């Protein structure tokens, strides 16, 4: 049996509770929600807890110990979003973010119209995950653009231009011992009330600083290297914009290099340095994530989704999907539908 937990519904109930309770309005320093997994067999345990601070910082802590498969229906986030994610504990080697690793990701162009965004977690997984989220435009608006050299290049570009559709990126690295200490301080926070809020926000800022500095330092090294100059990095970001825009009919590597004004060797080397993946590895990941969202929207058949993704043969699409997510698209869709229909009240709300 597949379990189902709706963080989105937990958020809605929390907002309704907040809006109707004068006590909550006057005494609550932050808003958010907590969704707790309710397993009728009492074999699986877990929760997702989100605190939204007035400063614009969001802190998410999720912990699951699963005996059965789980579909976690995630909550919609306001865009743009910059997330700092940390996997403290995980026993699943196929996870995109394995234990002991962390990533920085920006999301400027999610398909907000696609319903049912969710995460599929397999049975026998043990997960402890922390994420800090901010709106980069609001968070850094107090600074002048000319003084943003400490930020990764993509954020500088975002603050300098209105054309932001190509700026999503994903950077993964090891969680340092300094980060691990802060993460355990967050999970085991000893304070309550206002002191707890101040303490957690300070820890969130520490984690952001520790994640931003290596990303920025790495880009400075690229600019100073013999292979890439500053304008080369701009061209590589432009190459990614083209891949996302034309993902249904992407150019060849040579044509893409010509469009952005680089030779194919510099494009291949530079793309891997900037995005930590190959040109078409990035395109493949983007296609599969798009396909997953379309399937969970339940508006198209698998064959239709495969065709949109450029696969005339659905079986080839199924192989590519399984390679990315570890499960056939038909199984993914069936389990999602069954779980949603089975669990009408999938969480226990904690005010």
Secondary structure, DSSP 8 states (H G I E B T S, - for coil): --EEEEHHHHHHHHHHHHHH-HHHHHH-S-EEEEEEE--TTS--EEEEEEEE-TTS-EEEEEEEE-SS-EEEE-----SSEEEEEEEEEE--TT-SS-TTEEEEEEES---TT----EEEE-TT-EEEEEEEEE-HHHHTTTS-GGG-TTS-HHHHHHHH-S--TT--EEEEEE--HHHHHHHHHHHT----HHHHHHHHHHHHHHHHHHHHHHHHHHHHHHHHSSS--HHHHHHHHHHHHHHHHTGGG---HHHHHHHHT--HHHHHHHHHHHHSS-HHHHHHHHHHHHHHHHHHHTSS-HHHHHHHTT-SSHHHHHHHHHHHHSS-HHHHHHHHHHHHHH-SS-EEE--
